[in-house]
Amino acid sequence: MDGEAALPRLYRPEEIAETLGCSAWWVKDRARRRLIPHTRVGRAYRFTADHLAEIIRIHEEPAPQRAQRMPSPASLSESTMTTSRPTRETRPSTSPAPRLKARPPRRSQYGTAA
């Protein structure tokens, strides 16, 4: 036993959910759809500390890029400054769509319809 590596601790979905601040259902659903790393023991989902770190990394949002500098008013053309609202592009006129017609209701398979 001295030469064996220590086995990793396995966490239940409820423990992972509590750490992430989400529901156990979310954790199980993502594991079922293979969107997050996990281990299956029988029919149970189990997670290691490495799995948790990877889940956090997968769902990490990068910092937003700095906004592009706005062009100075002098660089804008005069025509864009005088237009108070954007012009609407008009689509070429096509024939109107045919009107839909309702179908009569189906008879019930159990014979209870009037």
N, C-alpha and C positions, 0 to 999 in steps of 0.2 A: 504494500500500500504506500510505502514511502516514495517510490518512483513514479506513481501514477499522478497525472495532472488532476487538479481539483475540478470536479464537474461544475458547470455553470448553474446558478440558481435559475429556476424556471418560474416565471410570473404568470398569474392567471389574467385573463382579459380584464377582469374587474380592477385589478391592481394597476394595469397599464392605463386603463381609462381614467382612474383616479389621478394618476400622475399627469396625464395629458389634459385633464379637465374636460373629458368628453364622456359619452356613454359607452358602456360595455357592448351594447348592440353595434355601435359604430366600429369598434375595434374588431368584433367578430365578423361583421359584414365585410370590412376591408380585407381581413385575412382570408375569408371564404372566397372572395373575388381575386385573391392573390395580388393585392395592391400594396400590401405591407409584408415585410419579412416575418415569418413565424415558424414554429415547430409544431407538428401534429403528434400528439401522444394519444393513440387510440383515436377517438373522435373529438378530443379536446384540443383547443388551441393553447399553446404555451409560448412564452416570449422570454428571451434572455436580455441582459443589459445591453448587449450589442444590438439586438433587434430594436430595442427602445431608442437607442441613439440613431439608428438608421431611419426609423420612422420619423423622428424629429427632423433629421436632415432632409428626408424626402419632402416633407411639408413646409420646409423653411421658405419664407418669402424674401427675395433679395431686396435690398434697400432701393428705393426709387432713384432713377437717374436724375441728375440736376436738370431742371427745365432749361430748354433752349432759350437763348436771349431773344427777347422780343425785338423786332426791327424798330428802328427809331421812326418817329412820325415823318421825318424829312425823307426817309427812303421809300415811304409808301407813295404810290402814284396818287395823283390828285383824284382820279376817277374812283378809287376805292374809298377815299375819305369823304367824297360828296354823296355817295350812295348811302341812304339811311337804312335800308334793309336789303338783304340778299335777294337777288332775282331768282325766280323759280323757273326751272327748266320745264318746258311743256313737252309732254310725250305726244308723239304723232297719234292722231285719232284712229282708233281701230274700231271694228264693228263691235257693238255691245255683246256681252256674254249672253248666251241663251238663258232664259228663265228656267229655274228648276221647278219640277212638278212633284208634288207629294204623292207617295204611293198609298194605296189603301192599307190599313193595318192587316197583319197576317192573322190567320185563325190560330187559336191556341191549339197546341197538340193534345190538350186534355179535354177539349170540347167545352170549355167553360165560357168562351167568348159569346157575345150576343149575336 
